[in-house]
């Protein structure tokens, strides 16, 4: 018997780097294919799926922070434009697999995609479309993690999933410390107290106040998304 999903509506936070090979930049077809293929299992379960994708594969605003010719505000807007490019690539990949998808941007760009509107976003989800939230929050000084927490709160998501390069949250960097200890479960309070680098404080606060559970995992490993959505222990679960 097919496992039943534990969640009805989820938001997935993908890094921009997930759309290119490790150590590379830009948008690479093979990486986009991997991301799109992993979503199919969730859609087959009937789960309403939305995504926020970063733009770090194209431009990181902080990389321009020391440039005297480019303001921080300008750099942040440039990064937001990168998220729109990534979302468009994912949309086409999803639709190429026979599923409906729509990009909704916080920065009005009607020739390219829809503008974000909460009611329309929920309507799209209820109609079976994958909704890709792009353009960040539409304002500088906010990360795409905060965007993910904000959109998850706005659409009443049952779960926020943050895709990472490692298989959960550790007490130190597992790529440099072989003795790093992984957490299976945490509270938002514990994560803040221990200064665990999961999401920024604004994102944590939004999730905590709106009682949205967070799963941090290596999402693009084949089958991991379905496992998370059916309630299996994958990665680290963070709750209020």
FIKOLZA-1660 file (N, C-alpha, C; in steps of 0.1 Angstrom, whole numbers, plus 5000, padded with zeros to 4 digits):
% residues 240
   i   px   py   pz ch aa at
   1 5008 4988 5000  A  X  N
   1 5000 5000 5000  A  X CA
   1 5009 5012 5000  A  X  C
   2 5005 5022 4992  A  X  N
   2 5013 5035 4991  A  X CA
   2 5012 5043 5004  A  X  C
   3 5023 5047 5009  A  X  N
   3 5023 5055 5021  A  X CA
   3 5016 5068 5019  A  X  C
   4 5008 5073 5029  A  X  N
   4 5001 5085 5028  A  X CA
   4 5009 5097 5033  A  X  C
   5 5007 5108 5027  A  X  N
   5 5015 5120 5031  A  X CA
   5 5010 5125 5045  A  X  C
   6 5020 5130 5053  A  X  N
   6 5017 5135 5066  A  X CA
   6 5013 5150 5065  A  X  C
   7 5017 5156 5054  A  X  N
   7 5015 5170 5052  A  X CA
   7 5007 5173 5040  A  X  C
   8 4999 5184 5040  A  X  N
   8 4990 5187 5029  A  X CA
   8 4997 5198 5020  A  X  C
   9 5003 5208 5026  A  X  N
   9 5009 5219 5019  A  X CA
   9 5023 5222 5024  A  X  C
  10 5033 5222 5016  A  X  N
  10 5047 5224 5020  A  X CA
  10 5054 5235 5012  A  X  C
  11 5064 5240 5018  A  X  N
  11 5073 5250 5011  A  X CA
  11 5087 5244 5012  A  X  C
  12 5094 5244 5001  A  X  N
  12 5107 5239 5000  A  X CA
  12 5117 5250 4997  A  X  C
  13 5127 5252 5005  A  X  N
  13 5137 5262 5003  A  X CA
  13 5150 5255 4997  A  X  C
  14 5152 5258 4984  A  X  N
  14 5164 5253 4977  A  X CA
  14 5174 5264 4976  A  X  C
  15 5187 5261 4977  A  X  N
  15 5197 5270 4975  A  X CA
  15 5199 5272 4960  A  X  C
  16 5204 5283 4956  A  X  N
  16 5207 5285 4942  A  X CA
  16 5218 5275 4937  A  X  C
  17 5227 5272 4946  A  X  N
  17 5238 5263 4943  A  X CA
  17 5233 5249 4939  A  X  C
  18 5221 5245 4943  A  X  N
  18 5215 5232 4940  A  X CA
  18 5212 5231 4925  A  X  C
  19 5213 5243 4918  A  X  N
  19 5210 5243 4903  A  X CA
  19 5223 5243 4895  A  X  C
  20 5234 5240 4901  A  X  N
  20 5246 5239 4894  A  X CA
  20 5255 5228 4901  A  X  C
  21 5265 5223 4894  A  X  N
  21 5273 5213 4899  A  X CA
  21 5282 5219 4910  A  X  C
  22 5287 5211 4919  A  X  N
  22 5295 5216 4930  A  X CA
  22 5308 5223 4925  A  X  C
  23 5310 5235 4930  A  X  N
  23 5322 5242 4925  A  X CA
  23 5320 5250 4913  A  X  C
  24 5308 5249 4907  A  X  N
  24 5305 5257 4895  A  X CA
  24 5296 5268 4898  A  X  C
  25 5292 5275 4887  A  X  N
  25 5282 5286 4889  A  X CA
  25 5273 5285 4876  A  X  C
  26 5263 5294 4876  A  X  N
  26 5253 5294 4865  A  X CA
  26 5242 5284 4867  A  X  C
  27 5234 5282 4857  A  X  N
  27 5223 5272 4858  A  X CA
  27 5227 5260 4848  A  X  C
  28 5228 5248 4854  A  X  N
  28 5232 5237 4847  A  X CA
  28 5220 5227 4845  A  X  C
  29 5217 5223 4833  A  X  N
  29 5206 5214 4830  A  X CA
  29 5205 5202 4838  A  X  C
  30 5216 5195 4841  A  X  N
  30 5216 5183 4848  A  X CA
  30 5212 5185 4863  A  X  C
  31 5216 5196 4869  A  X  N
  31 5212 5199 4882  A  X CA
  31 5197 5203 4883  A  X  C
  32 5193 5211 4873  A  X  N
  32 5178 5214 4873  A  X CA
  32 5170 5202 4871  A  X  C
  33 5175 5193 4863  A  X  N
  33 5167 5180 4861  A  X CA
  33 5166 5172 4874  A  X  C
  34 5177 5172 4882  A  X  N
  34 5177 5165 4895  A  X CA
  34 5167 5171 4904  A  X  C
  35 5167 5184 4905  A  X  N
  35 5157 5191 4914  A  X CA
  35 5143 5188 4909  A  X  C
  36 5140 5189 4896  A  X  N
  36 5127 5187 4891  A  X CA
  36 5122 5173 4893  A  X  C
  37 5131 5164 4891  A  X  N
  37 5127 5149 4892  A  X CA
  37 5124 5146 4906  A  X  C
  38 5131 5152 4916  A  X  N
  38 5128 5149 4930  A  X CA
  38 5114 5154 4934  A  X  C
  39 5109 5164 4928  A  X  N
  39 5096 5170 4931  A  X CA
  39 5085 5161 4927  A  X  C
  40 5087 5152 4917  A  X  N
  40 5077 5144 4911  A  X CA
  40 5070 5135 4921  A  X  C
  41 5079 5129 4930  A  X  N
  41 5073 5120 4941  A  X CA
  41 5063 5127 4950  A  X  C
  42 5066 5140 4953  A  X  N
  42 5057 5148 4962  A  X CA
  42 5044 5151 4955  A  X  C
  43 5045 5154 4942  A  X  N
  43 5033 5157 4934  A  X CA
  43 5025 5145 4932  A  X  C
  44 5031 5133 4931  A  X  N
  44 5023 5121 4930  A  X CA
  44 5016 5117 4942  A  X  C
  45 5021 5122 4954  A  X  N
  45 5014 5120 4966  A  X CA
  45 5002 5129 4968  A  X  C
  46 5001 5139 4959  A  X  N
  46 4990 5149 4960  A  X CA
  46 4993 5160 4970  A  X  C
  47 5005 5162 4974  A  X  N
  47 5009 5173 4983  A  X CA
  47 5009 5186 4975  A  X  C
  48 5005 5197 4981  A  X  N
  48 5006 5210 4975  A  X CA
  48 5020 5215 4977  A  X  C
  49 5027 5218 4966  A  X  N
  49 5042 5221 4967  A  X CA
  49 5045 5235 4963  A  X  C
  50 5052 5242 4971  A  X  N
  50 5057 5255 4967  A  X CA
  50 5072 5256 4970  A  X  C
  51 5079 5265 4963  A  X  N
  51 5094 5266 4965  A  X CA
  51 5098 5280 4966  A  X  C
  52 5109 5282 4973  A  X  N
  52 5117 5294 4973  A  X CA
  52 5131 5290 4969  A  X  C
  53 5136 5295 4958  A  X  N
  53 5150 5292 4954  A  X CA
  53 5159 5304 4955  A  X  C
  54 5171 5302 4960  A  X  N
  54 5180 5312 4962  A  X CA
  54 5187 5316 4948  A  X  C
  55 5196 5325 4949  A  X  N
  55 5203 5330 4937  A  X CA
  55 5218 5329 4937  A  X  C
  56 5223 5322 4947  A  X  N
  56 5238 5322 4949  A  X CA
  56 5246 5316 4938  A  X  C
  57 5240 5308 4929  A  X  N
  57 5247 5302 4918  A  X CA
  57 5249 5313 4907  A  X  C
  58 5242 5324 4908  A  X  N
  58 5243 5335 4898  A  X CA
  58 5250 5347 4904  A  X  C
  59 5246 5351 4916  A  X  N
  59 5252 5362 4923  A  X CA
  59 5248 5362 4938  A  X  C
  60 5258 5365 4946  A  X  N
  60 5256 5366 4960  A  X CA
  60 5258 5381 4963  A  X  C
  61 5248 5387 4969  A  X  N
  61 5249 5401 4972  A  X CA
  61 5261 5404 4981  A  X  C
  62 5264 5395 4991  A  X  N
  62 5275 5398 5000  A  X CA
  62 5289 5398 4993  A  X  C
  63 5289 5391 4981  A  X  N
  63 5302 5391 4974  A  X CA
  63 5305 5405 4968  A  X  C
  64 5295 5414 4967  A  X  N
  64 5297 5427 4962  A  X CA
  64 5298 5437 4973  A  X  C
  65 5297 5433 4985  A  X  N
  65 5296 5442 4997  A  X CA
  65 5308 5452 4997  A  X  C
  66 5320 5447 4993  A  X  N
  66 5331 5455 4994  A  X CA
  66 5334 5464 4982  A  X  C
  67 5325 5463 4972  A  X  N
  67 5327 5471 4959  A  X CA
  67 5322 5485 4962  A  X  C
  68 5331 5495 4961  A  X  N
  68 5327 5509 4964  A  X CA
  68 5317 5515 4953  A  X  C
  69 5316 5508 4942  A  X  N
  69 5307 5513 4931  A  X CA
  69 5293 5508 4931  A  X  C
  70 5291 5497 4940  A  X  N
  70 5277 5491 4940  A  X CA
  70 5272 5492 4954  A  X  C
  71 5261 5498 4956  A  X  N
  71 5255 5499 4969  A  X CA
  71 5249 5485 4974  A  X  C
  72 5249 5483 4987  A  X  N
  72 5243 5471 4992  A  X CA
  72 5229 5469 4987  A  X  C
  73 5221 5479 4987  A  X  N
  73 5207 5478 4983  A  X CA
  73 5207 5473 4968  A  X  C
  74 5215 5479 4960  A  X  N
  74 5216 5475 4946  A  X CA
  74 5220 5460 4944  A  X  C
  75 5230 5457 4952  A  X  N
  75 5235 5443 4952  A  X CA
  75 5223 5433 4956  A  X  C
  76 5216 5437 4966  A  X  N
  76 5205 5428 4970  A  X CA
  76 5194 5427 4959  A  X  C
  77 5191 5438 4952  A  X  N
  77 5181 5437 4941  A  X CA
  77 5187 5428 4930  A  X  C
  78 5200 5429 4927  A  X  N
  78 5206 5421 4917  A  X CA
  78 5204 5406 4921  A  X  C
  79 5206 5403 4934  A  X  N
  79 5205 5389 4938  A  X CA
  79 5190 5384 4937  A  X  C
  80 5181 5393 4939  A  X  N
  80 5166 5390 4937  A  X CA
  80 5163 5386 4923  A  X  C
  81 5170 5393 4914  A  X  N
  81 5168 5390 4900  A  X CA
  81 5173 5376 4896  A  X  C
  82 5184 5373 4903  A  X  N
  82 5189 5359 4901  A  X CA
  82 5179 5348 4905  A  X  C
  83 5172 5351 4916  A  X  N
  83 5162 5341 4920  A  X CA
  83 5151 5339 4910  A  X  C
  84 5148 5350 4903  A  X  N
  84 5137 5349 4893  A  X CA
  84 5142 5340 4881  A  X  C
  85 5154 5342 4877  A  X  N
  85 5160 5334 4867  A  X CA
  85 5160 5319 4870  A  X  C
  86 5164 5316 4883  A  X  N
  86 5164 5302 4887  A  X CA
  86 5150 5296 4887  A  X  C
  87 5140 5304 4892  A  X  N
  87 5126 5300 4893  A  X CA
  87 5121 5297 4879  A  X  C
  88 5124 5305 4869  A  X  N
  88 5119 5303 4856  A  X CA
  88 5125 5290 4850  A  X  C
  89 5137 5287 4853  A  X  N
  89 5143 5274 4848  A  X CA
  89 5136 5262 4855  A  X  C
  90 5134 5263 4868  A  X  N
  90 5127 5252 4874  A  X CA
  90 5112 5251 4869  A  X  C
  91 5106 5262 4867  A  X  N
  91 5092 5261 4862  A  X CA
  91 5091 5253 4849  A  X  C
  92 5100 5257 4840  A  X  N
  92 5100 5250 4827  A  X CA
  92 5103 5235 4828  A  X  C
  93 5113 5232 4837  A  X  N
  93 5116 5218 4839  A  X CA
  93 5104 5210 4845  A  X  C
  94 5097 5216 4854  A  X  N
  94 5085 5210 4860  A  X CA
  94 5074 5208 4850  A  X  C
  95 5072 5218 4842  A  X  N
  95 5061 5217 4832  A  X CA
  95 5065 5207 4821  A  X  C
  96 5078 5206 4818  A  X  N
  96 5083 5196 4809  A  X CA
  96 5080 5182 4813  A  X  C
  97 5078 5180 4826  A  X  N
  97 5074 5167 4831  A  X CA
  97 5059 5165 4833  A  X  C
  98 5052 5174 4827  A  X  N
  98 5037 5172 4827  A  X CA
  98 5030 5177 4839  A  X  C
  99 5036 5185 4847  A  X  N
  99 5029 5192 4858  A  X CA
  99 5028 5207 4856  A  X  C
 100 5018 5213 4862  A  X  N
 100 5016 5227 4861  A  X CA
 100 5025 5234 4871  A  X  C
 101 5030 5246 4867  A  X  N
 101 5038 5254 4876  A  X CA
 101 5037 5268 4873  A  X  C
 102 5039 5277 4883  A  X  N
 102 5038 5291 4881  A  X CA
 102 5049 5298 4889  A  X  C
 103 5055 5309 4883  A  X  N
 103 5064 5317 4891  A  X CA
 103 5057 5329 4895  A  X  C
 104 5058 5333 4908  A  X  N
 104 5052 5345 4914  A  X CA
 104 5064 5353 4920  A  X  C
 105 5065 5365 4915  A  X  N
 105 5077 5374 4919  A  X CA
 105 5072 5385 4929  A  X  C
 106 5080 5388 4939  A  X  N
 106 5078 5399 4947  A  X CA
 106 5081 5412 4940  A  X  C
 107 5089 5411 4930  A  X  N
 107 5092 5423 4922  A  X CA
 107 5083 5422 4909  A  X  C
 108 5074 5432 4907  A  X  N
 108 5065 5431 4895  A  X CA
 108 5073 5430 4882  A  X  C
 109 5070 5420 4874  A  X  N
 109 5076 5417 4862  A  X CA
 109 5066 5410 4853  A  X  C
 110 5055 5417 4849  A  X  N
 110 5044 5410 4843  A  X CA
 110 5047 5403 4830  A  X  C
 111 5057 5408 4822  A  X  N
 111 5060 5401 4810  A  X CA
 111 5066 5388 4812  A  X  C
 112 5072 5386 4824  A  X  N
 112 5080 5373 4826  A  X CA
 112 5072 5364 4835  A  X  C
 113 5065 5369 4846  A  X  N
 113 5059 5360 4855  A  X CA
 113 5048 5368 4863  A  X  C
 114 5041 5361 4871  A  X  N
 114 5030 5367 4879  A  X CA
 114 5036 5375 4891  A  X  C
 115 5029 5385 4895  A  X  N
 115 5033 5392 4908  A  X CA
 115 5027 5384 4920  A  X  C
 116 5035 5384 4931  A  X  N
 116 5030 5376 4942  A  X CA
 116 5017 5382 4948  A  X  C
 117 5008 5374 4951  A  X  N
 117 4996 5377 4958  A  X CA
 117 4991 5365 4966  A  X  C
 118 4989 5366 4979  A  X  N
 118 4987 5355 4987  A  X CA
 118 4975 5347 4982  A  X  C
 119 4964 5353 4979  A  X  N
 119 4952 5346 4976  A  X CA
 119 4954 5338 4963  A  X  C
 120 4960 5345 4953  A  X  N
 120 4963 5338 4940  A  X CA
 120 4972 5326 4942  A  X  C
 121 4982 5328 4951  A  X  N
 121 4992 5317 4954  A  X CA
 121 4985 5305 4960  A  X  C
 122 4976 5307 4969  A  X  N
 122 4968 5296 4975  A  X CA
 122 4959 5289 4965  A  X  C
 123 4953 5298 4956  A  X  N
 123 4944 5292 4946  A  X CA
 123 4952 5283 4936  A  X  C
 124 4964 5288 4933  A  X  N
 124 4973 5280 4924  A  X CA
 124 4976 5266 4930  A  X  C
 125 4979 5266 4943  A  X  N
 125 4983 5254 4950  A  X CA
 125 4971 5245 4951  A  X  C
 126 4959 5250 4953  A  X  N
 126 4947 5242 4954  A  X CA
 126 4943 5236 4941  A  X  C
 127 4948 5243 4930  A  X  N
 127 4945 5238 4916  A  X CA
 127 4956 5228 4911  A  X  C
 128 4965 5225 4920  A  X  N
 128 4976 5215 4917  A  X CA
 128 4988 5221 4910  A  X  C
 129 4990 5234 4910  A  X  N
 129 5002 5240 4904  A  X CA
 129 5013 5240 4915  A  X  C
 130 5025 5238 4910  A  X  N
 130 5037 5241 4919  A  X CA
 130 5039 5256 4918  A  X  C
 131 5040 5262 4929  A  X  N
 131 5042 5277 4930  A  X CA
 131 5057 5280 4934  A  X  C
 132 5064 5287 4925  A  X  N
 132 5078 5291 4928  A  X CA
 132 5078 5306 4932  A  X  C
 133 5081 5308 4944  A  X  N
 133 5082 5322 4949  A  X CA
 133 5095 5328 4946  A  X  C
 134 5096 5339 4938  A  X  N
 134 5109 5345 4934  A  X CA
 134 5109 5359 4938  A  X  C
 135 5121 5365 4936  A  X  N
 135 5123 5379 4939  A  X CA
 135 5124 5383 4953  A  X  C
 136 5128 5373 4962  A  X  N
 136 5129 5375 4976  A  X CA
 136 5116 5380 4982  A  X  C
 137 5118 5389 4992  A  X  N
 137 5106 5395 4998  A  X CA
 137 5102 5408 4990  A  X  C
 138 5111 5412 4980  A  X  N
 138 5108 5424 4973  A  X CA
 138 5115 5436 4979  A  X  C
 139 5122 5433 4991  A  X  N
 139 5129 5444 4997  A  X CA
 139 5143 5440 5000  A  X  C
 140 5153 5449 5000  A  X  N
 140 5167 5445 5004  A  X CA
 140 5168 5442 5018  A  X  C
 141 5180 5437 5022  A  X  N
 141 5184 5433 5036  A  X CA
 141 5177 5421 5041  A  X  C
 142 5170 5414 5033  A  X  N
 142 5163 5401 5038  A  X CA
 142 5169 5389 5030  A  X  C
 143 5171 5378 5036  A  X  N
 143 5177 5366 5030  A  X CA
 143 5165 5358 5023  A  X  C
 144 5169 5349 5015  A  X  N
 144 5159 5340 5009  A  X CA
 144 5154 5330 5020  A  X  C
 145 5162 5328 5031  A  X  N
 145 5156 5320 5042  A  X CA
 145 5144 5327 5048  A  X  C
 146 5146 5340 5050  A  X  N
 146 5135 5348 5055  A  X CA
 146 5123 5348 5046  A  X  C
 147 5126 5349 5033  A  X  N
 147 5115 5348 5023  A  X CA
 147 5108 5335 5024  A  X  C
 148 5115 5324 5026  A  X  N
 148 5109 5311 5027  A  X CA
 148 5100 5310 5039  A  X  C
 149 5105 5315 5050  A  X  N
 149 5097 5315 5063  A  X CA
 149 5084 5324 5061  A  X  C
 150 5086 5336 5055  A  X  N
 150 5075 5345 5053  A  X CA
 150 5064 5339 5044  A  X  C
 151 5068 5333 5032  A  X  N
 151 5058 5327 5023  A  X CA
 151 5052 5315 5029  A  X  C
 152 5059 5307 5037  A  X  N
 152 5053 5296 5043  A  X CA
 152 5043 5300 5053  A  X  C
 153 5045 5311 5060  A  X  N
 153 5036 5317 5070  A  X CA
 153 5023 5322 5063  A  X  C
 154 5026 5329 5051  A  X  N
 154 5015 5335 5044  A  X CA
 154 5005 5325 5038  A  X  C
 155 5011 5314 5033  A  X  N
 155 5002 5304 5026  A  X CA
 155 4997 5293 5036  A  X  C
 156 5000 5294 5049  A  X  N
 156 4996 5284 5059  A  X CA
 156 5002 5271 5056  A  X  C
 157 5015 5270 5053  A  X  N
 157 5021 5258 5050  A  X CA
 157 5022 5249 5063  A  X  C
 158 5021 5236 5061  A  X  N
 158 5022 5226 5072  A  X CA
 158 5036 5223 5075  A  X  C
 159 5045 5226 5066  A  X  N
 159 5059 5222 5068  A  X CA
 159 5068 5231 5059  A  X  C
 160 5080 5235 5065  A  X  N
 160 5090 5242 5057  A  X CA
 160 5102 5232 5056  A  X  C
 161 5107 5229 5044  A  X  N
 161 5118 5220 5043  A  X CA
 161 5130 5229 5037  A  X  C
 162 5141 5228 5044  A  X  N
 162 5153 5235 5039  A  X CA
 162 5163 5225 5034  A  X  C
 163 5166 5225 5021  A  X  N
 163 5175 5216 5015  A  X CA
 163 5190 5221 5018  A  X  C
 164 5198 5212 5022  A  X  N
 164 5212 5216 5025  A  X CA
 164 5222 5206 5019  A  X  C
 165 5234 5209 5020  A  X  N
 165 5244 5199 5014  A  X CA
 165 5247 5188 5024  A  X  C
 166 5243 5189 5036  A  X  N
 166 5245 5179 5046  A  X CA
 166 5232 5173 5051  A  X  C
 167 5232 5162 5058  A  X  N
 167 5220 5155 5061  A  X CA
 167 5213 5159 5074  A  X  C
 168 5214 5171 5077  A  X  N
 168 5208 5176 5089  A  X CA
 168 5215 5187 5096  A  X  C
 169 5212 5190 5109  A  X  N
 169 5218 5200 5117  A  X CA
 169 5228 5193 5126  A  X  C
 170 5241 5199 5126  A  X  N
 170 5251 5194 5135  A  X CA
 170 5255 5204 5145  A  X  C
 171 5262 5200 5156  A  X  N
 171 5267 5209 5166  A  X CA
 171 5279 5217 5161  A  X  C
 172 5285 5212 5150  A  X  N
 172 5297 5219 5143  A  X CA
 172 5297 5215 5129  A  X  C
 173 5306 5220 5121  A  X  N
 173 5306 5217 5107  A  X CA
 173 5311 5203 5104  A  X  C
 174 5302 5194 5099  A  X  N
 174 5306 5180 5097  A  X CA
 174 5316 5179 5086  A  X  C
 175 5318 5189 5077  A  X  N
 175 5327 5188 5066  A  X CA
 175 5342 5190 5071  A  X  C
 176 5343 5197 5083  A  X  N
 176 5356 5199 5088  A  X CA
 176 5359 5192 5101  A  X  C
 177 5348 5188 5108  A  X  N
 177 5349 5181 5121  A  X CA
 177 5343 5167 5120  A  X  C
 178 5352 5157 5119  A  X  N
 178 5346 5143 5118  A  X CA
 178 5339 5138 5131  A  X  C
 179 5340 5146 5142  A  X  N
 179 5333 5142 5154  A  X CA
 179 5320 5150 5156  A  X  C
 180 5316 5158 5146  A  X  N
 180 5304 5166 5148  A  X CA
 180 5292 5157 5150  A  X  C
 181 5284 5161 5159  A  X  N
 181 5272 5154 5163  A  X CA
 181 5259 5159 5157  A  X  C
 182 5252 5150 5151  A  X  N
 182 5239 5154 5144  A  X CA
 182 5228 5154 5154  A  X  C
 183 5219 5164 5152  A  X  N
 183 5206 5164 5160  A  X CA
 183 5195 5158 5151  A  X  C
 184 5187 5149 5157  A  X  N
 184 5175 5144 5151  A  X CA
 184 5164 5153 5153  A  X  C
 185 5163 5159 5165  A  X  N
 185 5152 5169 5168  A  X CA
 185 5157 5180 5176  A  X  C
 186 5152 5192 5174  A  X  N
 186 5155 5204 5181  A  X CA
 186 5143 5213 5182  A  X  C
 187 5143 5222 5192  A  X  N
 187 5133 5233 5192  A  X CA
 187 5140 5245 5186  A  X  C
 188 5131 5255 5182  A  X  N
 188 5137 5268 5177  A  X CA
 188 5145 5275 5188  A  X  C
 189 5140 5273 5201  A  X  N
 189 5147 5280 5212  A  X CA
 189 5161 5274 5214  A  X  C
 190 5162 5261 5213  A  X  N
 190 5175 5254 5214  A  X CA
 190 5185 5259 5203  A  X  C
 191 5179 5259 5191  A  X  N
 191 5188 5263 5179  A  X CA
 191 5193 5277 5181  A  X  C
 192 5184 5286 5186  A  X  N
 192 5189 5300 5188  A  X CA
 192 5199 5301 5199  A  X  C
 193 5196 5294 5210  A  X  N
 193 5205 5295 5222  A  X CA
 193 5219 5289 5218  A  X  C
 194 5219 5279 5210  A  X  N
 194 5232 5273 5206  A  X CA
 194 5238 5279 5194  A  X  C
 195 5232 5290 5189  A  X  N
 195 5237 5297 5177  A  X CA
 195 5240 5288 5165  A  X  C
 196 5231 5278 5163  A  X  N
 196 5233 5269 5152  A  X CA
 196 5229 5276 5139  A  X  C
 197 5238 5274 5129  A  X  N
 197 5236 5282 5116  A  X CA
 197 5227 5274 5107  A  X  C
 198 5214 5276 5110  A  X  N
 198 5204 5269 5102  A  X CA
 198 5197 5279 5093  A  X  C
 199 5191 5289 5099  A  X  N
 199 5185 5300 5092  A  X CA
 199 5188 5313 5100  A  X  C
 200 5186 5325 5094  A  X  N
 200 5188 5337 5101  A  X CA
 200 5176 5339 5112  A  X  C
 201 5179 5348 5121  A  X  N
 201 5170 5349 5132  A  X CA
 201 5156 5353 5128  A  X  C
 202 5155 5362 5118  A  X  N
 202 5141 5366 5113  A  X CA
 202 5133 5354 5108  A  X  C
 203 5140 5345 5101  A  X  N
 203 5133 5333 5096  A  X CA
 203 5129 5324 5107  A  X  C
 204 5138 5322 5117  A  X  N
 204 5134 5314 5128  A  X CA
 204 5122 5320 5136  A  X  C
 205 5122 5333 5138  A  X  N
 205 5111 5339 5145  A  X CA
 205 5098 5337 5138  A  X  C
 206 5098 5339 5125  A  X  N
 206 5085 5337 5118  A  X CA
 206 5080 5322 5119  A  X  C
 207 5089 5313 5118  A  X  N
 207 5085 5299 5119  A  X CA
 207 5080 5295 5133  A  X  C
 208 5088 5300 5143  A  X  N
 208 5084 5297 5156  A  X CA
 208 5070 5304 5160  A  X  C
 209 5068 5316 5157  A  X  N
 209 5056 5323 5160  A  X CA
 209 5044 5317 5153  A  X  C
 210 5046 5312 5141  A  X  N
 210 5035 5307 5133  A  X CA
 210 5034 5291 5134  A  X  C
 211 5042 5286 5143  A  X  N
 211 5042 5271 5146  A  X CA
 211 5044 5263 5133  A  X  C
 212 5053 5266 5125  A  X  N
 212 5056 5259 5113  A  X CA
 212 5068 5250 5116  A  X  C
 213 5067 5237 5115  A  X  N
 213 5078 5228 5117  A  X CA
 213 5088 5229 5105  A  X  C
 214 5101 5227 5108  A  X  N
 214 5111 5228 5098  A  X CA
 214 5119 5215 5098  A  X  C
 215 5121 5210 5086  A  X  N
 215 5130 5199 5084  A  X CA
 215 5142 5203 5076  A  X  C
 216 5154 5201 5081  A  X  N
 216 5166 5204 5074  A  X CA
 216 5173 5191 5070  A  X  C
 217 5175 5189 5057  A  X  N
 217 5180 5177 5052  A  X CA
 217 5186 5178 5038  A  X  C
 218 5193 5168 5034  A  X  N
 218 5199 5167 5020  A  X CA
 218 5188 5163 5011  A  X  C
 219 5180 5172 5006  A  X  N
 219 5167 5169 5000  A  X CA
 219 5169 5163 4986  A  X  C
 220 5180 5166 4979  A  X  N
 220 5181 5161 4965  A  X CA
 220 5186 5147 4964  A  X  C
 221 5189 5140 4976  A  X  N
 221 5191 5126 4975  A  X CA
 221 5178 5119 4971  A  X  C
 222 5179 5110 4962  A  X  N
 222 5168 5103 4956  A  X CA
 222 5158 5097 4967  A  X  C
 223 5146 5102 4966  A  X  N
 223 5136 5096 4975  A  X CA
 223 5134 5103 4989  A  X  C
 224 5144 5112 4992  A  X  N
 224 5143 5119 5005  A  X CA
 224 5131 5127 5007  A  X  C
 225 5126 5134 4996  A  X  N
 225 5115 5143 4998  A  X CA
 225 5102 5135 5001  A  X  C
 226 5100 5124 4995  A  X  N
 226 5089 5115 4998  A  X CA
 226 5089 5110 5012  A  X  C
 227 5101 5106 5016  A  X  N
 227 5103 5101 5030  A  X CA
 227 5099 5112 5040  A  X  C
 228 5104 5124 5038  A  X  N
 228 5100 5135 5047  A  X CA
 228 5085 5137 5047  A  X  C
 229 5079 5137 5035  A  X  N
 229 5065 5140 5034  A  X CA
 229 5056 5129 5040  A  X  C
 230 5061 5117 5041  A  X  N
 230 5054 5106 5047  A  X CA
 230 5057 5104 5061  A  X  C
 231 5065 5113 5067  A  X  N
 231 5067 5113 5082  A  X CA
 231 5079 5105 5086  A  X  C
 232 5088 5100 5077  A  X  N
 232 5100 5093 5081  A  X CA
 232 5110 5102 5086  A  X  C
 233 5119 5097 5095  A  X  N
 233 5129 5105 5101  A  X CA
 233 5141 5107 5091  A  X  C
 234 5141 5119 5085  A  X  N
 234 5152 5123 5076  A  X CA
 234 5157 5136 5080  A  X  C
 235 5170 5138 5082  A  X  N
 235 5176 5150 5086  A  X CA
 235 5172 5154 5100  A  X  C
 236 5170 5167 5102  A  X  N
 236 5167 5172 5115  A  X CA
 236 5154 5179 5115  A  X  C
 237 5146 5176 5125  A  X  N
 237 5132 5182 5126  A  X CA
 237 5133 5193 5137  A  X  C
 238 5129 5205 5134  A  X  N
 238 5129 5217 5143  A  X CA
 238 5115 5221 5145  A  X  C
 239 5111 5222 5158  A  X  N
 239 5097 5225 5161  A  X CA
 239 5097 5236 5172  A  X  C
 240 5085 5242 5174  A  X  N
 240 5084 5252 5184  A  X CA
 240 5086 5247 5198  A  X  C
% end
